[in-house]
Amino acid sequence: MSQTNMIPSQCVGCGVALQTDTPEKPGYVPAGALTRNPVICQRCFRIKHYNEASTVTVDQNEFVRMLNRVGETQSLVVHIVDIFDFEGSMIGGLSRFAGGNPILLVVNKMDLLPKLTNHNKIVNWVQRQAKEFGLRVIDVVLCSAKQNRGFERVIEALEEHRNGRDIYVVGATNVGKSTLINRLIRDYSDLDNELTVSQYPGTTLDMVKIPLDDGTHIIDTPGIVYEHRLTEMVSKQDLQKLMPAKEINPLVFQLNEQQAIFFGALARFDFVKGERQSFTFFVSNALEAHRTKLERADELYEKHKGELLSPPSKENLDKLPKWTKHAIRIPRGSRKDVSISGLGWMKVNSDSGAELVIHAPKGVRVTIREPLI
């Protein structure tokens, strides 16, 4: 009998179809674990034995199917977003899929913003942006799961709004969902006692139920992959430089028109027309910026991409889609952010107006928004 035929059809923990090929996909079980009885997927195993949620991802179509099931329940939906990539990590249409269930918006990675950032202003900004997305939220909570900041407020909001209901946690990849789930497991559940006296509790397909002391559950859903985020396009090696690991040090440039700024070979910012003015860039500290005259920008890119202009490295350069241009006009009298999903954002500091062009890999979302900071 082949190894494939020896695999039970479903995980007894969460019901997902088991497979041994792709660790990042739902249902993965190492080949060496097939002799266990019962056989459970790696994610269930980690939660059961280590109180650790692992990152599992699904595409948008599969995620929509799961969200439709959430709308049929009586639950509190916790949507985790990344403040560094707010637009890129928002789940469009979540209010429609959630049915009448309330949505708590948890904004993670606040540790990446400068320390003097006014949190009340951030909450107001988040509420306005969520409204523009058509997302009706019952509350907004800011936190840093990595640094254990604001987590007490997350717990308070859960207690305030769930009214004895199950909690569904949803979010895109790389927003810190697993870190937050792990904290909930440790602080909000007597998980070890629950799992030693009964078969691991689960639902169907790729959702995992984590029992709470009052008989309800936290339901951990896989992270949704949004292909419009630059973080989904780069290699794992380049991802480490792209995603900030600590507080961002903003870069301020005084630019004349007809100047350009490169961020590796990932993106380019052209100041095409306008009065001399300053622009502030909020990107990972691991990324180097290179300024040049616009007339030399194309030549510089062709000559130095993958070397001076990196990441990506030369061997990973061809894996990225070709650049496309986004022409942006900032009207006189307004100050805006220009966000490149997965890379960061740029703030226009003057109200004198500007004509810009953003070069980014095809498919990456570029948006104009009210200033975050």
C-alpha positions as CSV (number, residue, x, y, z in Angstrom):
1,M,0.0,0.0,0.0
2,S,1.4,3.4,-0.9
3,Q,2.0,6.1,1.7
4,T,-0.7,8.2,0.1
5,N,-3.2,5.4,0.6
6,M,-2.2,5.0,4.2
7,I,-3.3,8.6,5.1
8,P,-6.7,8.8,6.8
9,S,-9.0,10.9,4.8
10,Q,-9.6,13.6,7.5
11,C,-8.0,15.0,10.6
12,V,-10.0,14.0,13.7
13,G,-9.2,17.4,15.2
14,C,-10.6,19.8,12.6
15,G,-11.9,17.6,9.9
16,V,-9.6,18.9,7.2
17,A,-8.5,16.6,4.4
18,L,-5.0,15.4,5.3
19,Q,-1.9,15.7,3.1
20,T,1.9,15.3,3.4
21,D,3.1,17.6,0.7
22,T,2.7,21.3,1.7
23,P,3.3,22.4,5.3
24,E,1.7,25.8,4.7
25,K,-1.6,24.4,3.5
26,P,-4.5,23.1,5.6
27,G,-4.3,19.4,6.6
28,Y,-0.5,19.0,6.6
29,V,0.8,16.0,8.6
30,P,4.5,14.9,8.5
31,A,4.9,11.5,7.0
32,G,6.5,10.3,10.2
33,A,3.3,11.1,12.2
34,L,1.1,8.8,10.1
35,T,1.6,6.0,12.6
36,R,0.0,7.9,15.4
37,N,-3.5,7.0,16.6
38,P,-5.4,9.1,16.0
39,V,-3.8,11.0,13.2
40,I,-4.3,14.8,13.5
41,C,-2.9,17.6,11.3
42,Q,0.1,19.6,12.4
43,R,-1.9,22.6,13.3
44,C,-4.1,20.6,15.7
45,F,-1.1,18.9,17.1
46,R,0.7,22.2,17.9
47,I,-2.4,23.6,19.6
48,K,-3.0,20.4,21.5
49,H,0.5,19.8,22.8
50,Y,2.1,23.2,22.8
51,N,-0.8,25.7,23.0
52,E,0.6,27.1,19.7
53,A,-1.5,28.2,16.7
54,S,0.3,27.8,13.4
55,T,-0.1,29.8,10.2
56,V,-2.2,28.0,7.6
57,T,-3.4,29.9,4.5
58,V,-6.1,29.6,1.9
59,D,-6.9,31.5,-1.3
60,Q,-9.7,34.1,-1.5
61,N,-12.4,31.7,-2.9
62,E,-11.9,29.2,-0.1
63,F,-11.9,32.0,2.4
64,V,-15.2,33.4,1.1
65,R,-16.7,29.9,1.4
66,M,-15.7,29.9,5.1
67,L,-17.0,33.4,5.7
68,N,-20.4,32.4,4.4
69,R,-20.5,29.7,7.2
70,V,-19.6,32.3,9.8
71,G,-22.7,34.3,8.9
72,E,-24.9,31.4,9.8
73,T,-23.6,31.3,13.4
74,Q,-24.2,33.4,16.5
75,S,-20.7,34.7,17.1
76,L,-18.4,37.6,17.7
77,V,-16.1,38.1,14.6
78,V,-12.6,39.4,15.5
79,H,-10.9,40.8,12.4
80,I,-7.2,41.3,12.9
81,V,-5.5,43.9,10.6
82,D,-1.9,45.1,10.3
83,I,-1.4,48.8,10.9
84,F,1.7,48.7,8.7
85,D,-0.5,47.4,5.7
86,F,-3.9,48.5,6.8
87,E,-5.6,48.6,3.4
88,G,-3.8,45.5,2.2
89,S,-4.9,43.4,5.2
90,M,-8.6,44.5,5.3
91,I,-11.1,41.9,4.3
92,G,-13.5,43.5,1.9
93,G,-17.1,42.7,2.3
94,L,-16.6,41.2,5.8
95,S,-19.8,42.9,7.1
96,R,-21.8,41.2,4.4
97,F,-20.4,37.8,5.1
98,A,-20.6,38.1,8.9
99,G,-24.4,38.5,8.7
100,G,-25.8,40.1,11.8
101,N,-22.7,39.1,13.9
102,P,-20.8,42.1,15.4
103,I,-17.2,42.7,14.3
104,L,-14.4,43.7,16.6
105,L,-11.5,45.3,14.7
106,V,-8.1,44.5,16.4
107,V,-5.3,46.6,14.9
108,N,-2.0,44.8,15.5
109,K,1.7,45.8,15.2
110,M,1.3,49.1,16.9
111,D,4.9,48.7,18.1
112,L,6.0,49.6,14.5
113,L,4.8,53.2,14.7
114,P,6.9,55.9,16.2
115,K,6.5,56.0,20.0
116,L,5.0,59.5,20.1
117,T,2.1,58.5,17.9
118,N,-1.3,59.6,19.4
119,H,-3.3,56.4,19.9
120,N,-6.7,58.3,20.1
121,K,-6.0,59.8,16.7
122,I,-5.1,56.4,15.3
123,V,-8.4,54.9,16.6
124,N,-10.3,57.8,14.9
125,W,-8.4,57.2,11.7
126,V,-9.1,53.5,11.8
127,Q,-12.8,54.1,12.3
128,R,-12.9,56.4,9.3
129,Q,-11.0,54.0,7.1
130,A,-13.1,51.1,8.1
131,K,-16.2,53.0,7.2
132,E,-14.8,53.8,3.8
133,F,-14.3,50.0,3.3
134,G,-18.0,49.5,4.2
135,L,-16.9,47.7,7.4
136,R,-19.3,48.2,10.3
137,V,-17.4,47.6,13.5
138,I,-18.6,47.4,17.1
139,D,-15.2,48.6,18.5
140,V,-11.6,49.2,17.6
141,V,-8.7,47.9,19.7
142,L,-5.0,48.8,19.2
143,C,-2.4,46.3,20.3
144,S,1.0,44.8,19.7
145,A,0.7,41.0,20.2
146,K,4.5,40.7,19.7
147,Q,5.3,43.0,22.6
148,N,2.3,42.1,24.7
149,R,1.0,45.7,24.6
150,G,-2.8,46.4,24.7
151,F,-3.7,42.8,25.1
152,E,-5.6,43.4,28.3
153,R,-7.9,45.8,26.3
154,V,-8.4,43.0,23.7
155,I,-9.6,40.7,26.5
156,E,-11.9,43.4,27.9
157,A,-13.4,44.0,24.4
158,L,-14.0,40.3,24.0
159,E,-15.8,40.1,27.3
160,E,-17.8,43.3,26.6
161,H,-19.0,42.3,23.2
162,R,-19.3,38.5,22.8
163,N,-22.2,37.9,25.3
164,G,-21.4,34.2,25.7
165,R,-21.0,33.6,21.9
166,D,-18.2,31.8,20.1
167,I,-15.3,34.0,18.8
168,Y,-14.3,33.7,15.1
169,V,-10.8,35.1,14.4
170,V,-10.2,36.2,10.8
171,G,-7.3,37.9,9.1
172,A,-4.9,38.0,6.2
173,T,-1.5,36.4,6.2
174,N,1.4,38.1,8.1
175,V,-0.9,40.3,10.3
176,G,0.1,38.5,13.5
177,K,-3.0,36.4,13.8
178,S,-1.2,33.4,15.1
179,T,0.6,35.4,17.7
180,L,-2.6,36.8,19.0
181,I,-4.4,33.4,18.9
182,N,-1.5,32.0,21.0
183,R,-2.0,34.7,23.6
184,L,-5.7,34.0,23.7
185,I,-5.0,30.3,24.2
186,R,-2.7,31.0,27.1
187,D,-4.7,33.7,28.8
188,Y,-8.3,32.8,27.9
189,S,-8.6,29.1,27.9
190,D,-7.9,26.1,30.2
191,L,-6.8,24.3,27.1
192,D,-4.6,21.6,28.6
193,N,-7.4,20.3,30.9
194,E,-9.9,20.3,28.1
195,L,-7.8,18.4,25.7
196,T,-6.6,15.7,28.1
197,V,-10.1,14.4,28.9
198,S,-11.7,14.4,25.5
199,Q,-11.0,14.0,21.8
200,Y,-9.6,17.1,20.3
201,P,-12.7,19.3,19.5
202,G,-13.1,20.5,15.9
203,T,-15.4,21.6,13.1
204,T,-15.2,20.8,9.5
205,L,-12.5,21.5,6.8
206,D,-9.9,24.1,7.9
207,M,-11.3,25.8,11.0
208,V,-10.0,24.8,14.4
209,K,-12.1,25.1,17.6
210,I,-10.2,26.1,20.7
211,P,-12.3,25.4,23.8
212,L,-12.9,28.1,26.5
213,D,-13.8,27.4,30.1
214,D,-17.5,28.4,29.6
215,G,-18.2,25.9,26.9
216,T,-17.8,28.3,24.0
217,H,-14.9,28.3,21.6
218,I,-12.4,30.5,19.8
219,I,-12.5,29.4,16.1
220,D,-9.1,29.9,14.4
221,T,-9.5,30.4,10.6
222,P,-6.7,30.1,8.1
223,G,-5.0,33.3,7.0
224,I,-6.3,34.6,3.7
225,V,-3.7,35.2,0.9
226,Y,-4.2,38.6,-0.8
227,E,-2.1,38.6,-3.9
228,H,-2.2,42.4,-4.1
229,R,0.3,42.6,-1.2
230,L,4.0,42.8,-2.1
231,T,4.7,40.6,0.9
232,E,3.0,37.7,-1.0
233,M,5.2,38.2,-4.1
234,V,8.7,38.2,-2.7
235,S,10.9,35.3,-1.6
236,K,11.2,34.3,2.1
237,Q,14.7,35.8,2.1
238,D,13.5,39.2,0.9
239,L,10.4,39.1,3.1
240,Q,12.6,39.4,6.2
241,K,13.9,42.8,4.9
242,L,10.5,43.9,3.6
243,M,8.5,43.4,6.9
244,P,9.6,45.7,9.8
245,A,10.9,43.9,12.9
246,K,10.9,46.9,15.1
247,E,9.8,50.6,15.3
248,I,10.1,52.3,12.0
249,N,12.5,55.2,11.6
250,P,10.7,57.5,9.1
251,L,12.9,58.8,6.2
252,V,12.4,62.4,5.3
253,F,13.5,63.7,1.9
254,Q,13.4,67.3,0.6
255,L,12.8,66.9,-3.1
256,N,12.7,69.0,-6.2
257,E,10.5,68.0,-9.0
258,Q,12.0,65.5,-11.5
259,Q,13.6,63.5,-8.7
260,A,13.1,59.8,-7.9
261,I,13.5,57.5,-4.9
262,F,14.2,53.8,-5.2
263,F,13.5,51.3,-2.5
264,G,15.7,48.5,-3.7
265,A,14.2,47.0,-6.9
266,L,10.8,46.7,-5.2
267,A,9.3,50.1,-6.0
268,R,10.1,53.6,-7.2
269,F,8.7,57.0,-6.3
270,D,8.8,59.8,-8.9
271,F,8.2,63.4,-7.9
272,V,7.2,64.6,-11.4
273,K,5.9,68.1,-10.8
274,G,5.4,70.5,-7.9
275,E,7.2,73.0,-5.6
276,R,10.2,71.8,-3.6
277,Q,8.8,70.0,-0.6
278,S,9.3,67.2,1.9
279,F,8.1,63.7,1.8
280,T,8.2,61.2,4.7
281,F,8.6,57.5,3.9
282,F,7.5,54.8,6.4
283,V,9.2,51.5,5.4
284,S,11.2,48.8,7.0
285,N,14.5,50.0,8.4
286,A,16.2,47.2,6.5
287,L,15.4,48.8,3.2
288,E,17.8,51.3,1.7
289,A,16.5,54.3,-0.2
290,H,18.4,55.6,-3.3
291,R,17.7,59.1,-4.7
292,T,18.4,60.1,-8.3
293,K,17.3,62.5,-11.0
294,L,14.3,61.3,-12.9
295,E,16.2,61.4,-16.2
296,R,18.7,58.9,-14.9
297,A,16.2,56.6,-13.1
298,D,15.6,54.1,-15.8
299,E,19.3,53.7,-16.5
300,L,20.1,53.3,-12.8
301,Y,17.4,50.6,-12.5
302,E,18.6,48.5,-15.5
303,K,22.3,48.8,-14.4
304,H,21.9,48.1,-10.7
305,K,18.7,46.1,-10.1
306,G,19.4,43.1,-7.8
307,E,22.7,44.5,-6.6
308,L,22.9,48.1,-5.5
309,L,19.1,48.2,-5.8
310,S,18.1,45.3,-3.6
311,P,16.1,43.5,-2.4
312,P,15.1,41.5,-4.3
313,S,18.4,39.8,-4.9
314,K,19.4,39.1,-8.5
315,E,18.4,35.4,-8.3
316,N,14.9,36.4,-7.1
317,L,14.4,39.4,-9.4
318,D,12.7,37.5,-12.2
319,K,10.1,36.1,-9.7
320,L,8.5,39.5,-9.3
321,P,6.0,40.8,-11.8
322,K,7.2,43.6,-14.1
323,W,6.6,47.1,-12.8
324,T,3.5,49.1,-13.7
325,K,3.0,52.9,-13.2
326,H,0.4,54.6,-11.0
327,A,0.0,58.3,-11.8
328,I,-1.2,60.2,-8.7
329,R,-2.2,63.8,-8.3
330,I,-2.3,65.4,-4.9
331,P,-4.4,68.6,-5.2
332,R,-3.2,71.8,-3.7
333,G,-4.5,72.3,-0.2
334,S,-4.5,68.7,0.8
335,R,-2.0,66.3,2.5
336,K,-2.2,62.6,1.8
337,D,-0.6,59.3,2.3
338,V,0.3,57.1,-0.7
339,S,0.3,53.4,0.4
340,I,2.0,50.6,-1.4
341,S,0.6,47.4,0.0
342,G,3.2,45.4,1.8
343,L,6.0,48.0,1.4
344,G,4.7,50.8,3.6
345,W,3.6,54.3,2.8
346,M,4.7,57.8,1.9
347,K,3.3,61.0,3.4
348,V,3.1,64.3,1.4
349,N,4.0,66.9,4.0
350,S,3.1,70.0,2.0
351,D,-0.3,71.3,0.9
352,S,1.2,72.9,-2.2
353,G,0.1,69.9,-4.4
354,A,2.2,67.4,-6.3
355,E,2.1,65.1,-9.3
356,L,3.6,61.7,-8.6
357,V,4.2,58.4,-10.3
358,I,4.6,55.2,-8.3
359,H,6.3,52.2,-9.9
360,A,5.5,48.9,-8.3
361,P,5.2,45.2,-9.4
362,K,2.0,44.6,-11.4
363,G,-0.9,43.7,-9.1
364,V,0.4,45.5,-6.0
365,R,-2.3,47.7,-4.6
366,V,-1.4,51.5,-4.5
367,T,-3.9,53.7,-2.7
368,I,-4.3,57.3,-1.6
369,R,-5.7,57.9,1.9
370,E,-5.9,60.5,4.7
371,P,-2.6,60.7,6.6
372,L,-2.2,58.0,9.3
373,I,0.4,60.1,11.3
